[in-house]
Amino acid sequence: MLDVLPVGHRPWGVAWLDSPGRYDVTVRWSRAAGLPGRLPDGLGLALKVKDAGGPDRPLDLLLTSSGSGSLTRHLPLPRTDALAGPYSSLSGYRFPDRVRVVAAFPDEPGRGLPVRPSELAAALARRPARFRICAAARGEPWRPFAVLSVHPAHPVPAPDTVAFDPYAASLADLPPTDRLRTVREAAYAGSRQGRGAEAPPREGRPTHDAEARDG
């Protein structure tokens, strides 16, 4: 479950973020290299926010274990603990006023949450995980805009039944920047082809001739 927080006197200029509400979310953790669980690996935290852009218009956020500093927020950071530190989008999102990186900060850093599917669901059943979802541009402090609560799914969906694509499932007023776009879209296209899935429509997907500096 994801709760968008009230903005007070500092609106983001993004319709979804400026309207507090509660959304169902599908969450998937993954290990980048598939190394044995005892070894550090780049951890992925994928979020599919249902109806964030309106009915049947989800928002996909793909976050990677990283640091939180002005440089380390752009770099993958291997871990063995799913709650050892933040996850970031690595590249930025185009807010109306500037480009910002999106990140998820665990409420209980270092709690010792395993990433193995066989252990993760049981650990979350004992105690759900909570994250503050934040955004920041270069030189800005991290500012929270939502709270994510992660509970185990019942029943657990099959791994290949939910696809994540941050470019196809994005918001018109909060698009991802073009950095790494070509590489990522090629990877997602290959993933769809491997599953026999059709490519999503490109309608409403903004394009840019030049990329602004990432936050």
Secondary structure in CASP SS format (residue, H / E / C, confidence):
PFRMAT SS
TARGET T0000
AUTHOR 0000-0000-0000
METHOD secondary structure of the structure
MODEL  1
M C 1.00
L E 1.00
D E 1.00
V E 1.00
L C 1.00
P C 1.00
V C 1.00
G C 1.00
H C 1.00
R C 1.00
P C 1.00
W C 1.00
G C 1.00
V C 1.00
A C 1.00
W C 1.00
L C 1.00
D C 1.00
S C 1.00
P C 1.00
G E 1.00
R E 1.00
Y E 1.00
D C 1.00
V E 1.00
T E 1.00
V E 1.00
R E 1.00
W E 1.00
S E 1.00
R E 1.00
A C 1.00
A C 1.00
G C 1.00
L C 1.00
P C 1.00
G C 1.00
R C 1.00
L C 1.00
P C 1.00
D E 1.00
G C 1.00
L E 1.00
G E 1.00
L E 1.00
A E 1.00
L E 1.00
K E 1.00
V E 1.00
K C 1.00
D C 1.00
A C 1.00
G C 1.00
G C 1.00
P C 1.00
D C 1.00
R C 1.00
P C 1.00
L E 1.00
D E 1.00
L E 1.00
L E 1.00
L E 1.00
T E 1.00
S E 1.00
S E 1.00
G C 1.00
S C 1.00
G C 1.00
S C 1.00
L C 1.00
T H 1.00
R H 1.00
H H 1.00
L C 1.00
P E 1.00
L C 1.00
P C 1.00
R E 1.00
T C 1.00
D C 1.00
A C 1.00
L C 1.00
A C 1.00
G C 1.00
P C 1.00
Y E 1.00
S E 1.00
S C 1.00
L C 1.00
S C 1.00
G C 1.00
Y E 1.00
R E 1.00
F C 1.00
P C 1.00
D C 1.00
R C 1.00
V E 1.00
R E 1.00
V E 1.00
V E 1.00
A E 1.00
A E 1.00
F E 1.00
P E 1.00
D C 1.00
E C 1.00
P C 1.00
G C 1.00
R C 1.00
G C 1.00
L C 1.00
P C 1.00
V C 1.00
R C 1.00
P H 1.00
S H 1.00
E H 1.00
L H 1.00
A H 1.00
A H 1.00
A H 1.00
L H 1.00
A H 1.00
R H 1.00
R C 1.00
P C 1.00
A E 1.00
R E 1.00
F E 1.00
R E 1.00
I E 1.00
C E 1.00
A E 1.00
A E 1.00
A C 1.00
R C 1.00
G C 1.00
E C 1.00
P C 1.00
W C 1.00
R E 1.00
P E 1.00
F E 1.00
A E 1.00
V E 1.00
L E 1.00
S E 1.00
V E 1.00
H C 1.00
P C 1.00
A C 1.00
H C 1.00
P C 1.00
V C 1.00
P C 1.00
A C 1.00
P H 1.00
D H 1.00
T H 1.00
V C 1.00
A C 1.00
F C 1.00
D C 1.00
P C 1.00
Y C 1.00
A C 1.00
A C 1.00
S C 1.00
L E 1.00
A C 1.00
D C 1.00
L E 1.00
P C 1.00
P E 1.00
T C 1.00
D C 1.00
R C 1.00
L C 1.00
R H 1.00
T H 1.00
V H 1.00
R H 1.00
E H 1.00
A H 1.00
A H 1.00
Y H 1.00
A H 1.00
G H 1.00
S H 1.00
R H 1.00
Q H 1.00
G H 1.00
R H 1.00
G C 1.00
A C 1.00
E C 1.00
A C 1.00
P C 1.00
P C 1.00
R C 1.00
E C 1.00
G C 1.00
R C 1.00
P C 1.00
T C 1.00
H C 1.00
D C 1.00
A C 1.00
E C 1.00
A C 1.00
R C 1.00
D C 1.00
G C 1.00
END
